[in-house]
Amino acid sequence: AQSWAVGSVGCGPSGSGTRQKSWWHWAWRSSPKGNTVPKRPPTHQHIAPSLRSLATPITELSADPANARLHDERSLEAIKASLRRFGQQKPVVVDGAGVVIAGNGTLEAARGLGWSHVAAIRSDLAGVDRTAYAIADNRTAELSRWDDDALRQVLGTLPGDAAEAAGW
């Protein structure tokens, strides 16, 4: 499986050391003799433009087996709705082995949507700091509370599909 590096200059296979002029140029040069219609590289339209350089094949990532946060069907459907509506706006955080530290629900939802890539950023955290960060990433949002009046007012300005994509 070929992984791709995408940048503002063009596309080329990751690890190639150089950027090719276009996907067609690279595909033509590397395609078997007689293959005149190479496959296009995977599109990353669902990933925010500023994150596309972080596109990582989902097959290279795995959920954290020690993840203490559970995602039931309702949670995953809410994440999927958000990803469908807004695309991926923040990267998942992974360790050097591609194990997700923060963003396990995003990874699972992206798989459920049939995505081949997600934006992922590598972290050097290890040991207790890695574990504590994984917990903090989930817990800190729980510690805040909603201003019910402000939330009601803001939700009232959103069309139904936007409110649903926001989890309401």
C-alpha positions as CSV (number, residue, x, y, z in Angstrom):
1,A,0.0,0.0,0.0
2,Q,1.4,3.3,-1.0
3,S,1.2,6.2,1.4
4,W,1.1,9.7,0.1
5,A,2.5,13.0,1.2
6,V,0.4,15.9,0.2
7,G,1.6,19.5,0.1
8,S,1.0,22.8,-1.6
9,V,3.6,22.0,-4.3
10,G,2.2,18.7,-5.3
11,C,1.9,15.1,-4.4
12,G,4.4,12.4,-4.2
13,P,4.9,9.1,-2.4
14,S,5.9,9.7,1.3
15,G,9.5,9.0,2.0
16,S,10.4,9.7,-1.6
17,G,12.7,12.6,-0.6
18,T,11.5,14.7,-3.5
19,R,8.2,16.1,-4.5
20,Q,6.9,15.2,-8.0
21,K,5.2,17.7,-10.2
22,S,1.9,15.9,-10.0
23,W,0.2,12.7,-9.0
24,W,-0.1,11.8,-12.7
25,H,3.7,12.2,-13.3
26,W,4.5,9.9,-10.4
27,A,1.8,7.3,-11.2
28,W,2.9,7.2,-14.9
29,R,6.5,6.8,-14.0
30,S,5.8,4.0,-11.5
31,S,2.9,2.2,-13.2
32,P,3.5,-1.2,-14.8
33,K,4.2,-1.2,-18.5
34,G,1.0,-0.9,-20.4
35,N,-1.0,0.6,-17.6
36,T,-2.2,3.9,-19.0
37,V,-4.9,4.7,-16.4
38,P,-3.2,4.9,-13.0
39,K,-5.3,5.2,-9.8
40,R,-5.4,8.7,-8.3
41,P,-3.9,9.1,-4.9
42,P,-6.4,9.1,-2.0
43,T,-8.3,12.4,-1.6
44,H,-8.2,14.1,1.7
45,Q,-11.1,16.5,1.1
46,H,-12.6,15.5,4.5
47,I,-9.4,16.8,6.3
48,A,-9.1,20.6,6.9
49,P,-6.7,22.1,4.4
50,S,-4.3,23.2,7.1
51,L,-4.1,19.6,8.4
52,R,-3.7,17.7,5.1
53,S,0.0,17.4,5.4
54,L,-0.6,15.3,8.5
55,A,-2.8,12.8,6.6
56,T,-2.0,9.3,7.8
57,P,-3.4,6.0,6.5
58,I,-5.9,4.7,9.0
59,T,-4.3,1.2,8.5
60,E,-1.1,2.6,10.2
61,L,-3.1,3.6,13.3
62,S,-4.5,1.6,16.2
63,A,-6.8,2.5,19.1
64,D,-5.2,2.5,22.5
65,P,-6.0,-0.8,24.2
66,A,-5.7,1.0,27.6
67,N,-8.1,3.8,26.6
68,A,-10.4,4.3,29.6
69,R,-13.0,6.4,27.6
70,L,-15.9,4.4,26.2
71,H,-17.7,5.4,23.0
72,D,-21.2,4.0,22.8
73,E,-23.2,4.1,19.5
74,R,-24.7,7.5,20.4
75,S,-21.3,9.0,20.9
76,L,-19.9,7.5,17.7
77,E,-22.9,8.7,15.7
78,A,-22.4,12.2,17.1
79,I,-18.7,12.1,16.1
80,K,-19.6,10.8,12.7
81,A,-22.2,13.6,12.2
82,S,-19.6,16.2,13.1
83,L,-17.0,14.7,10.8
84,R,-19.5,14.5,7.9
85,R,-20.6,18.1,8.4
86,F,-17.3,19.8,9.3
87,G,-14.6,17.4,8.2
88,Q,-11.7,16.7,10.5
89,Q,-10.7,20.0,12.1
90,K,-8.2,18.8,14.6
91,P,-5.7,15.9,14.4
92,V,-5.7,12.8,16.5
93,V,-2.6,12.5,18.7
94,V,-0.5,9.3,18.3
95,D,2.6,7.8,19.7
96,G,5.6,6.7,17.6
97,A,4.0,3.3,17.0
98,G,0.8,4.8,15.7
99,V,-1.2,4.1,18.8
100,V,-3.8,6.8,19.5
101,I,-3.2,8.8,22.7
102,A,-6.1,11.3,22.1
103,G,-8.8,10.9,19.5
104,N,-9.8,7.2,19.8
105,G,-13.4,8.1,19.1
106,T,-12.4,10.1,16.0
107,L,-10.4,7.2,14.7
108,E,-13.3,4.8,15.2
109,A,-15.8,7.2,13.7
110,A,-13.6,7.8,10.6
111,R,-13.3,4.1,10.1
112,G,-17.1,3.8,10.3
113,L,-17.3,6.5,7.6
114,G,-15.0,4.6,5.4
115,W,-12.2,7.1,5.4
116,S,-8.8,5.9,4.4
117,H,-6.8,8.7,6.1
118,V,-7.0,11.0,9.1
119,A,-4.8,13.8,10.2
120,A,-2.5,12.6,13.0
121,I,0.3,14.3,14.9
122,R,3.0,12.3,16.6
123,S,3.8,12.9,20.3
124,D,6.9,12.1,22.1
125,L,5.1,11.6,25.4
126,A,5.8,8.3,27.1
127,G,5.1,6.4,30.3
128,V,3.1,8.2,33.0
129,D,3.0,11.5,31.0
130,R,1.5,9.7,28.0
131,T,-1.2,8.1,30.2
132,A,-1.9,11.3,32.1
133,Y,-2.3,13.3,28.9
134,A,-4.7,10.7,27.5
135,I,-6.9,11.0,30.6
136,A,-6.6,14.8,30.7
137,D,-7.6,15.1,27.1
138,N,-11.0,13.6,27.9
139,R,-11.4,14.8,31.5
140,T,-10.8,18.5,31.1
141,A,-13.9,19.0,28.9
142,E,-16.0,17.3,31.5
143,L,-14.9,19.7,34.2
144,S,-16.5,22.7,32.4
145,R,-20.2,23.4,32.4
146,W,-22.7,24.8,29.9
147,D,-24.2,28.3,30.2
148,D,-27.7,27.0,29.5
149,D,-29.2,30.4,28.5
150,A,-26.3,31.2,26.1
151,L,-26.4,27.6,24.7
152,R,-30.2,27.9,24.1
153,Q,-29.7,31.2,22.3
154,V,-26.8,30.0,20.1
155,L,-28.6,26.7,19.3
156,G,-31.7,28.7,18.3
157,T,-29.7,30.4,15.6
158,L,-28.5,27.1,14.0
159,P,-30.5,25.2,11.4
160,G,-31.5,21.7,12.5
161,D,-28.8,19.9,10.6
162,A,-26.1,22.1,12.1
163,A,-27.4,21.7,15.6
164,E,-27.5,17.9,15.0
165,A,-23.9,17.9,13.7
166,A,-23.0,19.8,16.9
167,G,-24.4,17.0,19.0
168,W,-27.8,18.5,19.8
